[in-house]
Amino acid sequence: MNTTAFPTTAFLLLLSFFLYGPSSQYVQGGQATTTTTDDRKLIHDQPLAGGFQHVDDVDEQPMIQEAANFALQEMQDTVPYGFGTQAFRVSIVDAWQQVVQGLNFQLTLEFHDSNDDCVGACSVLVYNQFGTLSITQWNKEITCEEAKALMEDSDGDEN
């Protein structure tokens, strides 16, 4: 018995599915229907399941706001950045979310002092496991100018 035949066949079938999409003919209401290239394009333009998706209107997303405020509290407790504990308010520059066994929020945050001046910025990965928040990763500290440039770039996106 050839033990490499099944894995090779399975690999080729999967490869053809990813390259060409699902079968172009299916049965609907007892009648065979053929999809067009435009129909397949719509299927392939959908967000990748399990991948990060950009979050628009972050001010209207309470879970994103909660994750940002949690990051501010954790940042003040652990002080992983040069601007330390002088941050009193956080603003969200950019946000992405990923559905896993809970939610991952990849946030770019700007931290402000009591005079509302930016004291620093960073990117952080906050994990929300059904209401329990934790910081998965603190990323590199960035300047306020870099954060403002990111904010301007994300405001200009049409996606």
N, C-alpha and C positions, 0 to 999 in steps of 0.2 A: 504494500500500500504506500503510495506517495504521500508523505506527511507535509510536503510543502505546497501541494496543490490547493488545499482549502485556504490557508492564509493568503496565498497569492491571488486566488480568485476573489476572496473577500476584499483584499486591498484594491484590486482593479474595480470592483463594483463600487466601493466607497469613493475612489478617485473619480470615476465617471459621474457619480452623483454630485460631488462637489464641483466638478468642472462644468457639467451640463445641467445641473438642477434636477428636480424630480422629473419623473416620466412626463412627456409632453402630451400624453393621452390618458384620460381617465373617464370613468363611467359616472354620469350624473343623471339621475332619474331614469335609469335603464337605457340611456343613450350615450354612446361614446362622444366625448367632447375633446377637442384639441385646443391646447393653450397656445397663445401666440408668443412671440418674442417679448412683446410689451408686457404680457402677463407674467412671464418669468422674470423680467426686469423688476417688476413690483415685488415679487417674492424675494429677490436678492438684495433689494434696497432696504429691507426691513432691518432693524437693529439686531445684532448678533445676540442670541439668548445667552445669558451668563456673562456678557461683556459689560464694560462700563458704558453708561449712557450719560450724555450731558444733561444737566438740570438747568432749565430756564426758570426765571421768576423765583429765585431762591428766597426772596422776602416773603413769598406766599407758601413756603414749604416748611411747616413746623418741625418736621423731623430733621431737616437740614439745619435750621436755626438751633435746635436742641443740640445737635452734634457739634456745631461751632462753639456754642457756649460751654459745652463739656470740654472741648479742646482748650478753651481759655482757662477754665478752672484747673485742668490737668497741667497746662503749661505753667501756671503760677505755682503749682505744687512741686513740679519736677524741675523747673527752670532749665530747659534744654537749649535755650538760645541766649545770645548776648544781651538782648534787651530786658531779660529777666522778669522781675515781678512788677515792673512799672506799667504794664498794660492793664487797663480797666474796662476796655470795650473791644469787641471783635467785630470786624465786617468781613463778609464773604466776597472774595474776588471772583472765584470760579468754583463750580461744584460739579462732580460726576458721581453717579451711584451705580452700584452693581448688586444684583440680587444673588445672594448665596444662601447659606443657611442663616438667614437674617439679611442685613444690608451692610455693604461697605460704602462709605462716603469718602471720596478723595476730594479734599477741600483745600483751596488756596485761600489763606486767611491773612488779613491785615489787622495788626493790633494797635490800639490807640491809647494814649495816656489820658489823664484827667482833663487836659486842655483840648482834647480831641485831635492831637497831633499824632501822626503815624510814628510808632517807635520801632516797627519791624514787621516782617511778614514771613510766612512759611507755607509749606504744603504738608498736610497731615492726613493720614488714613484713619478714619474713625469707624469702628465696627459696632453695629447695633444688632445684638442678638436678641430679638424680640423684647426690646425695652432696656436691656442691659448694655450700657455703652462702655467701650474700651478703646484705647489708642493702640492701633496695630503698628503704626510706623510714624515717627517724626522724620520729616525730610529736611533737606538743606534749608538753612535760613536764607532768605532773599531780602533785598533792600525794598524800601517803600516804593522807590521809582520803578523797580522791576515789577512789583505787584500792580502798580498803576498801569504799566504797559500791558500786562496780562489782562487787566480789566478792560482796557480799551480794545484789545484784540478780541476778547470774548463778546463784548458789546456789538462789535461789527460782524459777528458770525450770523449767517442766516439759518444755520442748522438748528 
